[in-house]
Amino acid sequence: MLLFRASVCHHRRVGLGVGELAGDGSRVARREPSPRPEDARARVAATAPVDRLLAVAVVAVPAAGVVLFGGVEPEHALVVEAAALVLGSVVVVRRARQGMRALPAPHVTVPVLLLAALAALQLAPLSGRPPSWLGPGWGRPEAAVLRSLSVFPAATHLALLRWLAYGAFLVAALDVLERPGAVRVGLGGVAALGLVEAVYGIGNLLVGGRHVLWMARDAAPLDATGTLVNRNHFAAVLELCLPALLARRWLGPRDVVDGAGLTALTIIGGVAMGLASLLSHSRAGLATLVLAMTTTAALGPPDAEGRHARRVVLVLGGIALVAGAYVGLGPLVARFAELAGPTADVRPALWSDAADVVADFPLTGAGAGTFEAIFPAYRHAATDQHDYAHAHQDYLELAAEGGAVAVAFALVAAWGFAATVTRALRRRDRSLALAATLGGLVAVTAHAAVDFPLHIPGITFLFLLIAAAARSIAQDTAGPQPHEPRLSHPVPKRRTRSPLEDTGPPCQKGTRYAGRR
């Protein structure tokens, strides 16, 4: 008996199964010895430079999209989208070589990639005209010449590339931001981008610059727009960057001396972004930025740290408002006054006509990226002289171009993200940084209900980066997810030894397995 117990203990130490010593001579599969701590540290040190490089690349893609006028020009969009595709491919290959599943958070990434698959399906050639049971629009006489589920295949080809780039970038961001320290790098890069955009936008407005970078304007600017030309898009960028600045600060050191200095610098940067948002004269931008700050304060933890954060938000907002009043808020007040005038009916009329497109193509839509091509045929209520490339409501435009299928995919992705975040928000010790990032996401999501920020590639890449950062912070707060793979061989329960048993060599009280976190 003593010899048997000693043999068992020895085999446990080297990582073998106890079943190898069964009386019938049968042997079970051998488990490899656990990796030594120094080996794990060596692997982390070897991959650290690559992790840092990927973290910088994840920030560089949305930053390039924003700086290049939002990526609205086809040549600029192609450069940014190609970079996102390359980055996503590198991450997928790296994960495969490390023995990980190809897609991180499949309940989020798969629905986004399915949106690209829907665009590819819309381009699939048909032997005849599209079937009329897909919607009344396909039964129109004009649809007789169509041979695909897109009314304008050239635009759908571009949209397919864009959706593939979004999916690839989301895969890269979710993977990279799970690495140690990557969230701080990502949020710091976004905060720096917002500060540069704010300073450039304010400066260009004050000097009356007739150029945005190298692109000439027809007239001197009346609003701060940064490098995005459109004031609403500029405001949407700040809605993401200002909360990212707060989140980066709240992930930093908590030392009293260092913390006071960093908090002061954070307030200065936040005031610059808040002032730039006021000078953009964007009504939706101002309203949703207030929503972002309110959400941040509301979702903060109910402790002393949360109360301090709420004071920081109030001080930041108050200083920005005073500075804006000093510079002049007359144009912004005048724009809010226009809501009571005749121009208030323009956007609802546009939405009414866009809803007719949804009614005619309810299942698979008219084709990704085809709103500008198909909208003139449905324009009745919008009688102004402007041409509209977008519906000025992202969700309505998604339904018009992708139908109920695209809306369902988007809802599934949102549900997968919310499942992780909600689990973290239930904790009393929830992260302030999580509250700040969620505030920015809520702001842009609300802004998309009255404009089209998520149809601007630079803003969409930035939105996906903040969402990936929020999910990473939520996972750190909430702990492992229920769907994560479990050990194939559970750790045996500790057994209490009876005083009557013989005393042999002491066994280890557990076995460390390679797959255990």
N, C-alpha and C positions, 0 to 999 in steps of 0.2 A: 504493500500500500504506500509506504513511504517513497519507494522508487517510482511508482506510477505518478504520485503527486509532483515529485521533483521534475519528472519528464514533462508533465503538463505545463508547469510554470515556465520551464525553459522554452518550450515551443510558443507559449504566449509572448515571451519576450522577443522572439525573432519574428513574430507575426504569422505563425502557422495556425491552422484551425485545430481545435481539440479533437475533432472527428478523425484526424489522421491516426489516432492511437486506438481506434475502435478494435474490439476483440476479434471481429471477423476479418481483420486485415485490410478492410477497404480504406481507401484514401479519398479525401475531398480536395477540391481545388485549393491551390496554395495562394495565400494572400501575401502580397509583397510587403516588405518592411516599410514602416512609416517613414516619410522623408524627414531628414534631420532639419532642425531649425536653421542651421547655417546654410544648408542647401536651398531652402526656401528664400532666405535673405539674398543669396547669390543670384537666384533667378529674378527676384524683384529688382536688384541692382542692375542686372543685365538689360531688363526691359524698360527701366526708368527713362533713359533718353528717348526711346521710341514713344513712350507714353506722353512725354512732354511735347515732342514734335507733333503728335496727333492732336493733343489738346490745343496747340497753337493753330493747327490747320482747321480744327472745328470752329474756332473763333474767326479765322481769316475768311472763310466762305461767306457767312452772312455779312461780315464787315465789308467785303468787296462788293457784295450785292447792294448794300445800302449806299456806299460811297459812289458807285457807278450809277447814280441817278435812280436808285431803287431796282435796277435791272430791268427797266421797262423797255429799253431799246433791244431789238433782237440780238445784235452783235454782242452787247454786254451780257444779256441773259445767257447766251450760249456759252460764254467763257465761265460764268459762275456755275452753271448747271453741269458743265463738263468736269469742273473741279469737284463738285459734290459727288458725281458718279465715280470718279477715280478714288476719292476718299472712302466712299462706301465700299467699293470693291476691295480696297486694301484692308479694311477692317474685317470684312467677311472672310477673306483668305487668312488673315492672321488668327481669327477665331477658330477656323477649321484646323489650322496647324497646331493650335493649343488644345485641341480636343473638345472645344466648346461647340454648342449648337450655333448654326450660321446666323440666326436672327435673335438679337436680344429682345426681351419683352414681346414675344410674338403676338400677344393679344392687342398690342398697340401698332406694331410695325406691319403685320400682315394686312389689316384693313387698309392702311395707307397704300401698300403695294397693290392691293386689289383695285384701288382707284385707277392706277396705271393700267392694270389688266383690263378694266372696263374701257379705257380709251383705246387699247389695242383691239378689243372686241368691236368697238364702233368702226374701226378701220378695216375689219375683215371683209373681203369682197363677197358680194351676194350674186347669185345667178340671175336674180330679177330685182324688181323694186322691193323695198322693205315691206314686210307684212303690215297690213293696216291694223291688226289687233294690238300692235305695240302702242297705238295712240292715234287720235284723229289726224294729227299732222302728217303722218305717213300716208294717209289716204287722199291728201290733196293732189290736184293735177300736177303741180310743180314737182312733187316727189317722184313722178314716174321715171325721171331720168336718173335718179339716184341709184347707186349700186353698193351702198354701204349704209351703216347706221349713223352717218355723220352728214350734215347738210353742207359742210365745207371741210373736206378731208385735209387740206393743207394746214388749216388752223389746228385740227385735231392731232396731226403729226407733231406740231410744236408743243401742244399740251401734253401729249404722251411723254415726250422728253422731259418736260417740266415735272410731271408727276413721278417719273422714275428718279429724277434728281432729288425730289423731296423725300421719297422713300429711302434712297441711299443715304442721304444726309441724316435722316432720323436714325437709321441703323448705326451710323458712325457716332452720332452724338450720344445715343443711349449707351453704347459700349465704352466710349472714351471717358465719359463723365462718371463712370463707375470706378475708374482708377483712382488711387490715392492722390489727393490734391488737385485733381482735374477740375472739379467744380469751382474752386477758387480761381483757377486760371480762366475758366470760361466766363464766370461772372465779372471778373476784373476786366477782361477784354471787352465785354459788352458795356460796362460802365465807362471805360475809356472812350469807346466809340460814341456813346451818348454825349460825353463831355465835349469831344471834338466837334460833333455835329452842332451842339448848342452854341459853342463859341463861334464857329464859322457862320452859323445862321444869323446870330445877333450882329456880328461884325459886318457881314455883307449887307444887312438891312441898314445899319447905321451909316455906312459909307455910301449907300446907294449904288452898290456894285451892279454892273450890267452884265456880269458873267456868273455862271455857276460852274466853277472850275474852268474848263476850257470851252464850255458851251455858252454862246452869246444869248442874252435875253432881248426881247423886243423893247422892253421898257425897264426903268428902274423898279426894284422890288417894293411892294407895299406890305409884304408879310415876310416873316422869317421862315425860310424853307430849307435851310441847310443845303445839302447836295441833292435833295429829292424833288425839287421844282414845285411839287404840289404840297400845299400847307397841311392838308389832312394827313398825308403820308408822313410828313416830317413829325407831326404831333404823335402819330402812331408809333414811330421809332422811339420817341421820348417816353411814351407810356410803358415801353419795355425796359428801356435803359435806366430810368430813374429808380424803379423798384430793384433792378439788378445791382445798382450802386448800394442801396440799403442792404440788400442780401449779402453782398460781398463784405460790407462792414461788419455785419452781425456774424459772419463766419470767421472774422479776424480775432486777434488777441483780446482777452477780457481784462488785461491789466489796467489798473486805474489810471496810471500816468499815460501809458501808450494809448489807452482807450479814449481818453479825453481829447488827445490830439487828433486821432483818427476820426472821432465823431465830428470835430470841428471841420476837418477837411471834407467829410461826407456832406455836411450841411452846406458848405460852400459849393461843392459840385452839384448838389441837389437844387440849390437856389438857381444856379446857372441854367440847369435843364428846365426848371419850373418857369423861369423868366422867358426862356426861348419858346416854351409852349404857349405862354400868354401872348407873346409877340407873333406867333404864327396866326393868331386871330381865327383859330379853328374852334368852332363851337363844340363839335363832338369831341375834339381832342382835349379841350379843357374839362368838359363834363366827365369824360372817361378817365382822365388823369386824377380827378378828385375821387372817382370811384376806386381807382387803384390804391390810393392812399387810405381811403376808408376801409377797403377790404384788408389791407395790410394791418391796420390798427385793430380791426375786429377779430382777425384770425390769430393775433399774437397770443402768447400764453398768458394766463391770468396770474402772473407773479410779478415780482419787482422788476425783472428784466422786461416783461411785457409792458409794464407801465412806463418804464424809461423809454422804450421804443415809441410808444404813443406820444410821449412828450416831444421826442425828436421829430416825429411826423408833423405835429402841430407847429413847432418852431419853424421847420422847413417851409411849410405852407404859408405861415404868416409872413415870413421874410420875403418869399417870392411874390406874395400878393402886394406887399408894401412897395417892393422894387418895381413891380409892374405898374402900380398906380403912379409912381413917380415918373416912369418913362412915358406912360400914356396908354390908357385902356379904352380910349374913345372908339377906335375902329372895332374892337371886339364887342363893346356894348352896342354899337350900331348894328352889327351883324346879328346879335341876339334879338334886337328890335325888329329885324326883317322877318322874323318868324310869324309876326302878326300881319304881315303884308301879303300882297298877291303872290310873291315868289315862294311862299310857303307851300304851294300846291304842286310845285314842279316834281319833287321827288316822289310823293305818293302817286302821282300820275304815271311816272316811270315804273314804279313797282306794279301798278295795275296792268300795264301793258306786258311787263315781264311775266306776270302771273298767267297771262294768256298763253305764253310760250310753254310754261309748265303744264298747263291743261292740255295742250296739243301733243306734248311729248312726255307723258307722265312716267313711263317705266324706265327707259334708258336715256332719256334726254335727246336733245338735238345734236349732240356731239360736243366733246370737250373742246373748249376754246372757240365755239362758234357763235357766242352771243352777239358780237358785233355784226356778224354776217346776217343773222336771221332776224334781229330786232326790227329793222326798218319795215319788214312785212307785217309786223304786229303793232306798229306804232299808231295809236289812235288817241289815247288820252293825253299823252305828252305832245303838246302842240308848239313847244318852243323851237328855236332854230338851231339848237345844239345837236351835235352828233354824239352818240353814247356808245362807248366801247364796253361799258360794264353796267350792271343793273343798279349800282350804288347800294347793294345789299348782297354780301357774299353768299349767304345761305340761299337766297332766291336764285342767284346766278348758278350756284352749284346744282340746284334742282332743275333749272332750265337746260343745263348742258349735260347732266348725268342722270337726271330723273330720280326716281325713288331708290334705285339701286345705289347710286352714289351717296345719297343722303344716309342710307342705312349703313354703308361702310364708314362714313364719317362719324356716325353716332356710336358705332361699335368701338372705334378707336378712342373716342372721348370717354366712353364707359370704362375701357381698359385702363386709361390713365387715371380716371376718377377713383377707381377701386383701390389703387395703391395710395393715392393722396388722402382719401377719406380715412383710411386705416391709421394714417399718421396723425391726422387732425383730431382724432378722438382722444389722444393722449394729452394729459395736462402739461407734460414737459415738451410739447411740440416746438419745433424750431421757428425762430423769428425769420430766418432766411427763407424757410418754406412759405411763410405768410407773405413775405415780400414778393417772391417769384409768382405766387398764385395771384397776387394783386395785379401784377402786370398782365398775366394771361387773361384774367377776368376783364380788364380794361380793353384789350384789343378784341376780345370776343364780343364785347358790347359795342365797340366801335364798328365792327363788321356788320352790325345790324342796320347801320345807316350809311355805310360807305363800303369801299372795297379794298381795305388794307391787305387782306389775305390773298388778293390777286396780284400783289406786287411781290416779285420773287425775293427781293432783299428782306422785306418785312416777314415773309413767310419763313425763310431760313432762320431769321432771328427768333421768331415765335417758337419754332421747333427746338432751337437751342435752349431757350428758357424753359420749355416744357421738359426737356430731358434733364436739365439741372434740377428742376422741381421734383421730378420723379426720383432722382438719385438722392436728394436730401430727404425725401419722404421715406425711402427705403432704409436710410441710416437711422431715421427716427423710429420707424415702426418695426424694424427687425426683418427677418427672413419672411418671404411671402409663402402662403400655403401651397402654391403650385410648384415651388422649387423642388428639384429632385432630392429625394431622401437617400440615406445610406442603404446600400444593398444588404449590408450585414450590420444590424443594429448593435450598439454597444451592450454587452451583457450587463444585467443588473448586478449590483453589488450583493454578494452573498454573505450573510452573517455566520461566522464560524462558531460552532458549538464548543464549549470548554472541554467536552469529552473527546473531541477529535484530536488526532495526533497533530503535532506541530512539525511542519516541514518548512522548506524554504519559502519566504514570503512571496506571494504572487503580486503582480501589478493589479491595481484596483480598476483597471479599465484598459481598453486597447484603443490607441489612436489610429484612425483610418485615414487613408490619403484623401478621401472625398469629404471629410468632415471640415466644416468651416470653424 
